[in-house]
Amino acid sequence: MANEDEINPVEKAMLDTKIVSNALARAVRKALIFHKQTGNPIYTMRDDKVVKIEAEDIKIFDLDEE
């Protein structure tokens, strides 16, 4: 088994759940902004049903970065 010094930086970052969660949140936020700006709806699941959210109804969340 490789010791911690032998893990490359990408592998090390992927093991840090905070880094991964922040990256995913930024990616989702960026996609939501893109959809809102281009007028494209998004789809989500609510109560086990697919729901369409029109671009003007998309809410952009703030990032809680430290």
N, CA, C and O atoms as a Tripos MOL2 file, in Angstrom:
@<TRIPOS>MOLECULE
protein
  264   263    66     0     0
PROTEIN
NO_CHARGES

@<TRIPOS>ATOM
      1 N           0.8530   -1.1930    0.0000 N.3       1 MET1
      2 CA          0.0000    0.0000    0.0000 C.3       1 MET1
      3 C           0.8830    1.2350    0.0000 C.2       1 MET1
      4 O           1.8660    1.2940    0.7390 O.2       1 MET1
      5 N           0.5480    2.2130   -0.8130 N.am      2 ALA2
      6 CA          1.3450    3.4350   -0.9130 C.3       2 ALA2
      7 C           1.1750    4.2580    0.3530 C.2       2 ALA2
      8 O           0.0880    4.3440    0.9250 O.2       2 ALA2
      9 N           2.2880    4.8650    0.7780 N.am      3 ASN3
     10 CA          2.1410    5.7290    1.9500 C.3       3 ASN3
     11 C           1.6370    7.0940    1.4860 C.2       3 ASN3
     12 O           1.6360    7.3900    0.2910 O.2       3 ASN3
     13 N           1.2110    7.9170    2.4330 N.am      4 GLU4
     14 CA          0.5470    9.1880    2.1120 C.3       4 GLU4
     15 C           1.4200   10.1110    1.2750 C.2       4 GLU4
     16 O           0.8960   10.8900    0.4780 O.2       4 GLU4
     17 N           2.7460   10.0450    1.4350 N.am      5 ASP5
     18 CA          3.6430   10.9020    0.6640 C.3       5 ASP5
     19 C           3.6600   10.5420   -0.8100 C.2       5 ASP5
     20 O           4.0490   11.3610   -1.6420 O.2       5 ASP5
     21 N           3.2400    9.3180   -1.1490 N.am      6 GLU6
     22 CA          3.2720    8.8620   -2.5320 C.3       6 GLU6
     23 C           1.9760    9.1520   -3.2870 C.2       6 GLU6
     24 O           1.9110    8.9300   -4.4960 O.2       6 GLU6
     25 N           0.9490    9.6410   -2.6040 N.am      7 ILE7
     26 CA         -0.3210    9.9410   -3.2650 C.3       7 ILE7
     27 C          -0.1760   11.2550   -4.0280 C.2       7 ILE7
     28 O           0.2800   12.2570   -3.4770 O.2       7 ILE7
     29 N          -0.5690   11.2400   -5.3050 N.am      8 ASN8
     30 CA         -0.4400   12.4730   -6.0860 C.3       8 ASN8
     31 C          -1.4880   13.4810   -5.6340 C.2       8 ASN8
     32 O          -2.4740   13.0960   -5.0060 O.2       8 ASN8
     33 N          -1.2990   14.7590   -5.9390 N.am      9 PRO9
     34 CA         -2.1920   15.8160   -5.4410 C.3       9 PRO9
     35 C          -3.6560   15.6420   -5.8430 C.2       9 PRO9
     36 O          -4.5490   15.9860   -5.0690 O.2       9 PRO9
     37 N          -3.9140   15.1160   -7.0340 N.am     10 VAL10
     38 CA         -5.2970   14.9200   -7.4710 C.3      10 VAL10
     39 C          -5.9590   13.8370   -6.6250 C.2      10 VAL10
     40 O          -7.0860   14.0090   -6.1610 O.2      10 VAL10
     41 N          -5.2620   12.7300   -6.4280 N.am     11 GLU11
     42 CA         -5.8100   11.6550   -5.5980 C.3      11 GLU11
     43 C          -6.0570   12.1510   -4.1800 C.2      11 GLU11
     44 O          -7.0760   11.8270   -3.5710 O.2      11 GLU11
     45 N          -5.1220   12.9360   -3.6600 N.am     12 LYS12
     46 CA         -5.2750   13.4680   -2.3050 C.3      12 LYS12
     47 C          -6.4960   14.3830   -2.2130 C.2      12 LYS12
     48 O          -7.2450   14.3170   -1.2380 O.2      12 LYS12
     49 N          -6.7000   15.2320   -3.2160 N.am     13 ALA13
     50 CA         -7.8530   16.1360   -3.2250 C.3      13 ALA13
     51 C          -9.1540   15.3420   -3.3090 C.2      13 ALA13
     52 O         -10.1430   15.7050   -2.6730 O.2      13 ALA13
     53 N          -9.1590   14.2670   -4.0870 N.am     14 MET14
     54 CA        -10.3690   13.4600   -4.2370 C.3      14 MET14
     55 C         -10.7420   12.7510   -2.9300 C.2      14 MET14
     56 O         -11.8980   12.3710   -2.7440 O.2      14 MET14
     57 N          -9.8020   12.5770   -2.0510 N.am     15 LEU15
     58 CA        -10.0620   11.9490   -0.7580 C.3      15 LEU15
     59 C         -10.6020   12.9500    0.2640 C.2      15 LEU15
     60 O         -11.0960   12.5560    1.3200 O.2      15 LEU15
     61 N         -10.5080   14.2360   -0.0490 N.am     16 ASP16
     62 CA        -10.9800   15.2840    0.8530 C.3      16 ASP16
     63 C         -12.4150   15.6420    0.4720 C.2      16 ASP16
     64 O         -12.6420   16.3180   -0.5310 O.2      16 ASP16
     65 N         -13.3750   15.1920    1.2670 N.am     17 THR17
     66 CA        -14.7800   15.3930    0.9170 C.3      17 THR17
     67 C         -15.1690   16.8640    0.8500 C.2      17 THR17
     68 O         -16.0670   17.2250    0.0900 O.2      17 THR17
     69 N         -14.5210   17.7080    1.6190 N.am     18 LYS18
     70 CA        -14.8360   19.1360    1.5900 C.3      18 LYS18
     71 C         -14.4510   19.7450    0.2370 C.2      18 LYS18
     72 O         -15.2050   20.5370   -0.3290 O.2      18 LYS18
     73 N         -13.2910   19.3750   -0.2680 N.am     19 ILE19
     74 CA        -12.8450   19.8710   -1.5730 C.3      19 ILE19
     75 C         -13.7930   19.3930   -2.6690 C.2      19 ILE19
     76 O         -14.1850   20.1700   -3.5400 O.2      19 ILE19
     77 N         -14.1590   18.1180   -2.6240 N.am     20 VAL20
     78 CA        -15.0520   17.5500   -3.6360 C.3      20 VAL20
     79 C         -16.4310   18.2090   -3.5580 C.2      20 VAL20
     80 O         -16.9960   18.5730   -4.5900 O.2      20 VAL20
     81 N         -16.9730   18.3640   -2.3650 N.am     21 SER21
     82 CA        -18.2870   18.9870   -2.2030 C.3      21 SER21
     83 C         -18.2940   20.4270   -2.7040 C.2      21 SER21
     84 O         -19.2400   20.8470   -3.3700 O.2      21 SER21
     85 N         -17.2540   21.1780   -2.3910 N.am     22 ASN22
     86 CA        -17.1610   22.5710   -2.8570 C.3      22 ASN22
     87 C         -17.0690   22.6390   -4.3760 C.2      22 ASN22
     88 O         -17.6870   23.5030   -4.9980 O.2      22 ASN22
     89 N         -16.3040   21.7360   -4.9710 N.am     23 ALA23
     90 CA        -16.1630   21.7180   -6.4280 C.3      23 ALA23
     91 C         -17.4960   21.3940   -7.0970 C.2      23 ALA23
     92 O         -17.8550   22.0100   -8.1010 O.2      23 ALA23
     93 N         -18.2300   20.4270   -6.5430 N.am     24 LEU24
     94 CA        -19.5330   20.0770   -7.1030 C.3      24 LEU24
     95 C         -20.5280   21.2320   -6.9590 C.2      24 LEU24
     96 O         -21.2920   21.5090   -7.8830 O.2      24 LEU24
     97 N         -20.5210   21.8960   -5.8190 N.am     25 ALA25
     98 CA        -21.4240   23.0340   -5.6030 C.3      25 ALA25
     99 C         -21.1300   24.1530   -6.6000 C.2      25 ALA25
    100 O         -22.0520   24.7550   -7.1490 O.2      25 ALA25
    101 N         -19.8480   24.4310   -6.8320 N.am     26 ARG26
    102 CA        -19.4870   25.4700   -7.8030 C.3      26 ARG26
    103 C         -19.9340   25.0860   -9.2070 C.2      26 ARG26
    104 O         -20.4190   25.9310   -9.9610 O.2      26 ARG26
    105 N         -19.7720   23.8150   -9.5600 N.am     27 ALA27
    106 CA        -20.1700   23.3470  -10.8920 C.3      27 ALA27
    107 C         -21.6890   23.4380  -11.0840 C.2      27 ALA27
    108 O         -22.1540   23.8660  -12.1410 O.2      27 ALA27
    109 N         -22.4470   23.0460  -10.0850 N.am     28 VAL28
    110 CA        -23.9080   23.1300  -10.1710 C.3      28 VAL28
    111 C         -24.3410   24.5810  -10.2850 C.2      28 VAL28
    112 O         -25.1960   24.9140  -11.1060 O.2      28 VAL28
    113 N         -23.7560   25.4490   -9.4650 N.am     29 ARG29
    114 CA        -24.1040   26.8770   -9.5060 C.3      29 ARG29
    115 C         -23.8140   27.4650  -10.8900 C.2      29 ARG29
    116 O         -24.6160   28.2230  -11.4350 O.2      29 ARG29
    117 N         -22.6570   27.1040  -11.4470 N.am     30 LYS30
    118 CA        -22.2820   27.5930  -12.7730 C.3      30 LYS30
    119 C         -23.2850   27.1110  -13.8320 C.2      30 LYS30
    120 O         -23.6590   27.8750  -14.7210 O.2      30 LYS30
    121 N         -23.7130   25.8640  -13.7420 N.am     31 ALA31
    122 CA        -24.6960   25.3230  -14.6910 C.3      31 ALA31
    123 C         -26.0460   26.0210  -14.5460 C.2      31 ALA31
    124 O         -26.7030   26.3170  -15.5440 O.2      31 ALA31
    125 N         -26.4620   26.2850  -13.3090 N.am     32 LEU32
    126 CA        -27.7330   26.9830  -13.0900 C.3      32 LEU32
    127 C         -27.6880   28.3940  -13.6620 C.2      32 LEU32
    128 O         -28.6480   28.8450  -14.2880 O.2      32 LEU32
    129 N         -26.5880   29.0850  -13.4510 N.am     33 ILE33
    130 CA        -26.4250   30.4430  -14.0060 C.3      33 ILE33
    131 C         -26.4960   30.3930  -15.5280 C.2      33 ILE33
    132 O         -27.1480   31.2300  -16.1520 O.2      33 ILE33
    133 N         -25.8260   29.4130  -16.1210 N.am     34 PHE34
    134 CA        -25.8290   29.2670  -17.5800 C.3      34 PHE34
    135 C         -27.2490   29.0450  -18.0950 C.2      34 PHE34
    136 O         -27.6670   29.6920  -19.0550 O.2      34 PHE34
    137 N         -27.9910   28.1380  -17.4640 N.am     35 HIS35
    138 CA        -29.3640   27.8630  -17.8890 C.3      35 HIS35
    139 C         -30.2360   29.1040  -17.7520 C.2      35 HIS35
    140 O         -31.0270   29.4090  -18.6450 O.2      35 HIS35
    141 N         -30.0980   29.8130  -16.6540 N.am     36 LYS36
    142 CA        -30.9010   31.0210  -16.4240 C.3      36 LYS36
    143 C         -30.5850   32.0880  -17.4810 C.2      36 LYS36
    144 O         -31.4910   32.7110  -18.0340 O.2      36 LYS36
    145 N         -29.2930   32.2910  -17.7560 N.am     37 GLN37
    146 CA        -28.8820   33.3130  -18.7240 C.3      37 GLN37
    147 C         -29.3100   32.9790  -20.1510 C.2      37 GLN37
    148 O         -29.6370   33.8750  -20.9300 O.2      37 GLN37
    149 N         -29.3080   31.7040  -20.4890 N.am     38 THR38
    150 CA        -29.6340   31.3050  -21.8600 C.3      38 THR38
    151 C         -31.1150   30.9990  -22.0520 C.2      38 THR38
    152 O         -31.5530   30.7070  -23.1650 O.2      38 THR38
    153 N         -31.8890   31.0660  -20.9600 N.am     39 GLY39
    154 CA        -33.3210   30.8390  -21.0610 C.3      39 GLY39
    155 C         -33.7230   29.3780  -21.1450 C.2      39 GLY39
    156 O         -34.8430   29.0640  -21.5480 O.2      39 GLY39
    157 N         -32.8270   28.4890  -20.7730 N.am     40 ASN40
    158 CA        -33.1220   27.0570  -20.8290 C.3      40 ASN40
    159 C         -33.6490   26.5530  -19.4930 C.2      40 ASN40
    160 O         -33.0980   26.8970  -18.4480 O.2      40 ASN40
    161 N         -34.7050   25.7440  -19.5040 N.am     41 PRO41
    162 CA        -35.2260   25.1970  -18.2550 C.3      41 PRO41
    163 C         -34.2980   24.1130  -17.7090 C.2      41 PRO41
    164 O         -33.4090   23.6180  -18.4030 O.2      41 PRO41
    165 N         -34.5320   23.7660  -16.4580 N.am     42 ILE42
    166 CA        -33.8430   22.6230  -15.8500 C.3      42 ILE42
    167 C         -34.9210   21.6510  -15.3890 C.2      42 ILE42
    168 O         -36.0970   22.0050  -15.3190 O.2      42 ILE42
    169 N         -34.5200   20.4470  -15.0810 N.am     43 TYR43
    170 CA        -35.4490   19.4240  -14.6140 C.3      43 TYR43
    171 C         -34.9110   18.8440  -13.3140 C.2      43 TYR43
    172 O         -33.7040   18.6680  -13.1510 O.2      43 TYR43
    173 N         -35.8180   18.5520  -12.3950 N.am     44 THR44
    174 CA        -35.4440   17.9850  -11.1140 C.3      44 THR44
    175 C         -36.5050   16.9710  -10.6980 C.2      44 THR44
    176 O         -37.5420   16.8350  -11.3460 O.2      44 THR44
    177 N         -36.2290   16.2710   -9.6170 N.am     45 MET45
    178 CA        -37.2000   15.3120   -9.0820 C.3      45 MET45
    179 C         -37.8570   15.9050   -7.8430 C.2      45 MET45
    180 O         -37.1770   16.4140   -6.9510 O.2      45 MET45
    181 N         -39.1850   15.8330   -7.7950 N.am     46 ARG46
    182 CA        -39.9570   16.2200   -6.6140 C.3      46 ARG46
    183 C         -41.0600   15.2060   -6.4250 C.2      46 ARG46
    184 O         -41.8410   14.9450   -7.3400 O.2      46 ARG46
    185 N         -41.1210   14.6330   -5.2340 N.am     47 ASP47
    186 CA        -42.1480   13.6260   -4.9390 C.3      47 ASP47
    187 C         -42.1710   12.5220   -5.9880 C.2      47 ASP47
    188 O         -43.2360   12.1200   -6.4570 O.2      47 ASP47
    189 N         -40.9920   12.0370   -6.3480 N.am     48 ASP48
    190 CA        -40.8290   10.9360   -7.3160 C.3      48 ASP48
    191 C         -41.3460   11.2670   -8.7100 C.2      48 ASP48
    192 O         -41.6810   10.3640   -9.4760 O.2      48 ASP48
    193 N         -41.4130   12.5520   -9.0470 N.am     49 LYS49
    194 CA        -41.8380   12.9750  -10.3820 C.3      49 LYS49
    195 C         -40.8290   13.9620  -10.9460 C.2      49 LYS49
    196 O         -40.2260   14.7410  -10.2080 O.2      49 LYS49
    197 N         -40.6520   13.9190  -12.2630 N.am     50 VAL50
    198 CA        -39.7870   14.8780  -12.9340 C.3      50 VAL50
    199 C         -40.5450   16.1860  -13.0660 C.2      50 VAL50
    200 O         -41.6770   16.2150  -13.5480 O.2      50 VAL50
    201 N         -39.9030   17.2830  -12.6290 N.am     51 VAL51
    202 CA        -40.5250   18.6000  -12.6450 C.3      51 VAL51
    203 C         -39.6450   19.5480  -13.4680 C.2      51 VAL51
    204 O         -38.4280   19.6040  -13.2930 O.2      51 VAL51
    205 N         -40.2940   20.2820  -14.3620 N.am     52 LYS52
    206 CA        -39.5970   21.2740  -15.1850 C.3      52 LYS52
    207 C         -39.5990   22.6060  -14.4460 C.2      52 LYS52
    208 O         -40.6370   23.0460  -13.9500 O.2      52 LYS52
    209 N         -38.4390   23.2440  -14.3740 N.am     53 ILE53
    210 CA        -38.3170   24.5800  -13.7810 C.3      53 ILE53
    211 C         -37.8900   25.5300  -14.8950 C.2      53 ILE53
    212 O         -36.8050   25.4040  -15.4630 O.2      53 ILE53
    213 N         -38.7590   26.4730  -15.1900 N.am     54 GLU54
    214 CA        -38.4600   27.4430  -16.2440 C.3      54 GLU54
    215 C         -37.2680   28.3070  -15.8380 C.2      54 GLU54
    216 O         -37.0120   28.5130  -14.6520 O.2      54 GLU54
    217 N         -36.5510   28.8030  -16.8290 N.am     55 ALA55
    218 CA        -35.3310   29.5730  -16.5830 C.3      55 ALA55
    219 C         -35.5670   30.7460  -15.6400 C.2      55 ALA55
    220 O         -34.7410   31.0160  -14.7680 O.2      55 ALA55
    221 N         -36.6920   31.4470  -15.8080 N.am     56 GLU56
    222 CA        -36.9460   32.6100  -14.9610 C.3      56 GLU56
    223 C         -37.2430   32.2290  -13.5100 C.2      56 GLU56
    224 O         -37.2110   33.0860  -12.6260 O.2      56 GLU56
    225 N         -37.5310   30.9550  -13.2610 N.am     57 ASP57
    226 CA        -37.8190   30.4870  -11.9020 C.3      57 ASP57
    227 C         -36.6140   29.8250  -11.2200 C.2      57 ASP57
    228 O         -36.7020   29.4170  -10.0620 O.2      57 ASP57
    229 N         -35.4960   29.7220  -11.9360 N.am     58 ILE58
    230 CA        -34.2990   29.1160  -11.3620 C.3      58 ILE58
    231 C         -33.7300   30.0460  -10.3050 C.2      58 ILE58
    232 O         -33.5140   31.2300  -10.5610 O.2      58 ILE58
    233 N         -33.4910   29.5130   -9.1320 N.am     59 LYS59
    234 CA        -32.9060   30.2850   -8.0340 C.3      59 LYS59
    235 C         -31.4070   29.9470   -7.9530 C.2      59 LYS59
    236 O         -31.0160   28.7810   -7.9130 O.2      59 LYS59
    237 N         -30.5940   30.9900   -7.9310 N.am     60 ILE60
    238 CA        -29.1440   30.8120   -7.8340 C.3      60 ILE60
    239 C         -28.7490   30.9120   -6.3600 C.2      60 ILE60
    240 O         -29.0080   31.9220   -5.7060 O.2      60 ILE60
    241 N         -28.1320   29.8760   -5.8580 N.am     61 PHE61
    242 CA        -27.7300   29.8420   -4.4540 C.3      61 PHE61
    243 C         -26.3600   30.4620   -4.2540 C.2      61 PHE61
    244 O         -25.5240   30.4470   -5.1580 O.2      61 PHE61
    245 N         -26.1310   31.0070   -3.0630 N.am     62 ASP62
    246 CA        -24.8240   31.5320   -2.6950 C.3      62 ASP62
    247 C         -23.9380   30.3690   -2.2610 C.2      62 ASP62
    248 O         -24.4180   29.3770   -1.7110 O.2      62 ASP62
    249 N         -22.6560   30.5040   -2.5140 N.am     63 LEU63
    250 CA        -21.7020   29.4940   -2.0610 C.3      63 LEU63
    251 C         -21.2440   29.8220   -0.6510 C.2      63 LEU63
    252 O         -20.9450   30.9760   -0.3420 O.2      63 LEU63
    253 N         -21.1880   28.8300    0.1880 N.am     64 ASP64
    254 CA        -20.7100   29.0000    1.5590 C.3      64 ASP64
    255 C         -19.2380   28.6020    1.6310 C.2      64 ASP64
    256 O         -18.8820   27.6180    2.2810 O.2      64 ASP64
    257 N         -18.3970   29.3670    0.9650 N.am     65 GLU65
    258 CA        -16.9630   29.0430    0.9640 C.3      65 GLU65
    259 C         -16.2950   29.7190    2.1410 C.2      65 GLU65
    260 O         -16.6240   30.8430    2.5200 O.2      65 GLU65
    261 N         -15.3520   29.0010    2.6990 N.am     66 GLU66
    262 CA        -14.6150   29.5440    3.8600 C.3      66 GLU66
    263 C         -13.2810   30.0980    3.4350 C.2      66 GLU66
    264 O         -12.5250   30.5950    4.2700 O.2      66 GLU66
@<TRIPOS>BOND
     1     1     2 1
     2     2     3 1
     3     3     4 2
     4     3     5 am
     5     5     6 1
     6     6     7 1
     7     7     8 2
     8     7     9 am
     9     9    10 1
    10    10    11 1
    11    11    12 2
    12    11    13 am
    13    13    14 1
    14    14    15 1
    15    15    16 2
    16    15    17 am
    17    17    18 1
    18    18    19 1
    19    19    20 2
    20    19    21 am
    21    21    22 1
    22    22    23 1
    23    23    24 2
    24    23    25 am
    25    25    26 1
    26    26    27 1
    27    27    28 2
    28    27    29 am
    29    29    30 1
    30    30    31 1
    31    31    32 2
    32    31    33 am
    33    33    34 1
    34    34    35 1
    35    35    36 2
    36    35    37 am
    37    37    38 1
    38    38    39 1
    39    39    40 2
    40    39    41 am
    41    41    42 1
    42    42    43 1
    43    43    44 2
    44    43    45 am
    45    45    46 1
    46    46    47 1
    47    47    48 2
    48    47    49 am
    49    49    50 1
    50    50    51 1
    51    51    52 2
    52    51    53 am
    53    53    54 1
    54    54    55 1
    55    55    56 2
    56    55    57 am
    57    57    58 1
    58    58    59 1
    59    59    60 2
    60    59    61 am
    61    61    62 1
    62    62    63 1
    63    63    64 2
    64    63    65 am
    65    65    66 1
    66    66    67 1
    67    67    68 2
    68    67    69 am
    69    69    70 1
    70    70    71 1
    71    71    72 2
    72    71    73 am
    73    73    74 1
    74    74    75 1
    75    75    76 2
    76    75    77 am
    77    77    78 1
    78    78    79 1
    79    79    80 2
    80    79    81 am
    81    81    82 1
    82    82    83 1
    83    83    84 2
    84    83    85 am
    85    85    86 1
    86    86    87 1
    87    87    88 2
    88    87    89 am
    89    89    90 1
    90    90    91 1
    91    91    92 2
    92    91    93 am
    93    93    94 1
    94    94    95 1
    95    95    96 2
    96    95    97 am
    97    97    98 1
    98    98    99 1
    99    99   100 2
   100    99   101 am
   101   101   102 1
   102   102   103 1
   103   103   104 2
   104   103   105 am
   105   105   106 1
   106   106   107 1
   107   107   108 2
   108   107   109 am
   109   109   110 1
   110   110   111 1
   111   111   112 2
   112   111   113 am
   113   113   114 1
   114   114   115 1
   115   115   116 2
   116   115   117 am
   117   117   118 1
   118   118   119 1
   119   119   120 2
   120   119   121 am
   121   121   122 1
   122   122   123 1
   123   123   124 2
   124   123   125 am
   125   125   126 1
   126   126   127 1
   127   127   128 2
   128   127   129 am
   129   129   130 1
   130   130   131 1
   131   131   132 2
   132   131   133 am
   133   133   134 1
   134   134   135 1
   135   135   136 2
   136   135   137 am
   137   137   138 1
   138   138   139 1
   139   139   140 2
   140   139   141 am
   141   141   142 1
   142   142   143 1
   143   143   144 2
   144   143   145 am
   145   145   146 1
   146   146   147 1
   147   147   148 2
   148   147   149 am
   149   149   150 1
   150   150   151 1
   151   151   152 2
   152   151   153 am
   153   153   154 1
   154   154   155 1
   155   155   156 2
   156   155   157 am
   157   157   158 1
   158   158   159 1
   159   159   160 2
   160   159   161 am
   161   161   162 1
   162   162   163 1
   163   163   164 2
   164   163   165 am
   165   165   166 1
   166   166   167 1
   167   167   168 2
   168   167   169 am
   169   169   170 1
   170   170   171 1
   171   171   172 2
   172   171   173 am
   173   173   174 1
   174   174   175 1
   175   175   176 2
   176   175   177 am
   177   177   178 1
   178   178   179 1
   179   179   180 2
   180   179   181 am
   181   181   182 1
   182   182   183 1
   183   183   184 2
   184   183   185 am
   185   185   186 1
   186   186   187 1
   187   187   188 2
   188   187   189 am
   189   189   190 1
   190   190   191 1
   191   191   192 2
   192   191   193 am
   193   193   194 1
   194   194   195 1
   195   195   196 2
   196   195   197 am
   197   197   198 1
   198   198   199 1
   199   199   200 2
   200   199   201 am
   201   201   202 1
   202   202   203 1
   203   203   204 2
   204   203   205 am
   205   205   206 1
   206   206   207 1
   207   207   208 2
   208   207   209 am
   209   209   210 1
   210   210   211 1
   211   211   212 2
   212   211   213 am
   213   213   214 1
   214   214   215 1
   215   215   216 2
   216   215   217 am
   217   217   218 1
   218   218   219 1
   219   219   220 2
   220   219   221 am
   221   221   222 1
   222   222   223 1
   223   223   224 2
   224   223   225 am
   225   225   226 1
   226   226   227 1
   227   227   228 2
   228   227   229 am
   229   229   230 1
   230   230   231 1
   231   231   232 2
   232   231   233 am
   233   233   234 1
   234   234   235 1
   235   235   236 2
   236   235   237 am
   237   237   238 1
   238   238   239 1
   239   239   240 2
   240   239   241 am
   241   241   242 1
   242   242   243 1
   243   243   244 2
   244   243   245 am
   245   245   246 1
   246   246   247 1
   247   247   248 2
   248   247   249 am
   249   249   250 1
   250   250   251 1
   251   251   252 2
   252   251   253 am
   253   253   254 1
   254   254   255 1
   255   255   256 2
   256   255   257 am
   257   257   258 1
   258   258   259 1
   259   259   260 2
   260   259   261 am
   261   261   262 1
   262   262   263 1
   263   263   264 2
@<TRIPOS>SUBSTRUCTURE
     1 MET1         2 RESIDUE 1 A MET
     2 ALA2         6 RESIDUE 1 A ALA
     3 ASN3        10 RESIDUE 1 A ASN
     4 GLU4        14 RESIDUE 1 A GLU
     5 ASP5        18 RESIDUE 1 A ASP
     6 GLU6        22 RESIDUE 1 A GLU
     7 ILE7        26 RESIDUE 1 A ILE
     8 ASN8        30 RESIDUE 1 A ASN
     9 PRO9        34 RESIDUE 1 A PRO
    10 VAL10       38 RESIDUE 1 A VAL
    11 GLU11       42 RESIDUE 1 A GLU
    12 LYS12       46 RESIDUE 1 A LYS
    13 ALA13       50 RESIDUE 1 A ALA
    14 MET14       54 RESIDUE 1 A MET
    15 LEU15       58 RESIDUE 1 A LEU
    16 ASP16       62 RESIDUE 1 A ASP
    17 THR17       66 RESIDUE 1 A THR
    18 LYS18       70 RESIDUE 1 A LYS
    19 ILE19       74 RESIDUE 1 A ILE
    20 VAL20       78 RESIDUE 1 A VAL
    21 SER21       82 RESIDUE 1 A SER
    22 ASN22       86 RESIDUE 1 A ASN
    23 ALA23       90 RESIDUE 1 A ALA
    24 LEU24       94 RESIDUE 1 A LEU
    25 ALA25       98 RESIDUE 1 A ALA
    26 ARG26      102 RESIDUE 1 A ARG
    27 ALA27      106 RESIDUE 1 A ALA
    28 VAL28      110 RESIDUE 1 A VAL
    29 ARG29      114 RESIDUE 1 A ARG
    30 LYS30      118 RESIDUE 1 A LYS
    31 ALA31      122 RESIDUE 1 A ALA
    32 LEU32      126 RESIDUE 1 A LEU
    33 ILE33      130 RESIDUE 1 A ILE
    34 PHE34      134 RESIDUE 1 A PHE
    35 HIS35      138 RESIDUE 1 A HIS
    36 LYS36      142 RESIDUE 1 A LYS
    37 GLN37      146 RESIDUE 1 A GLN
    38 THR38      150 RESIDUE 1 A THR
    39 GLY39      154 RESIDUE 1 A GLY
    40 ASN40      158 RESIDUE 1 A ASN
    41 PRO41      162 RESIDUE 1 A PRO
    42 ILE42      166 RESIDUE 1 A ILE
    43 TYR43      170 RESIDUE 1 A TYR
    44 THR44      174 RESIDUE 1 A THR
    45 MET45      178 RESIDUE 1 A MET
    46 ARG46      182 RESIDUE 1 A ARG
    47 ASP47      186 RESIDUE 1 A ASP
    48 ASP48      190 RESIDUE 1 A ASP
    49 LYS49      194 RESIDUE 1 A LYS
    50 VAL50      198 RESIDUE 1 A VAL
    51 VAL51      202 RESIDUE 1 A VAL
    52 LYS52      206 RESIDUE 1 A LYS
    53 ILE53      210 RESIDUE 1 A ILE
    54 GLU54      214 RESIDUE 1 A GLU
    55 ALA55      218 RESIDUE 1 A ALA
    56 GLU56      222 RESIDUE 1 A GLU
    57 ASP57      226 RESIDUE 1 A ASP
    58 ILE58      230 RESIDUE 1 A ILE
    59 LYS59      234 RESIDUE 1 A LYS
    60 ILE60      238 RESIDUE 1 A ILE
    61 PHE61      242 RESIDUE 1 A PHE
    62 ASP62      246 RESIDUE 1 A ASP
    63 LEU63      250 RESIDUE 1 A LEU
    64 ASP64      254 RESIDUE 1 A ASP
    65 GLU65      258 RESIDUE 1 A GLU
    66 GLU66      262 RESIDUE 1 A GLU
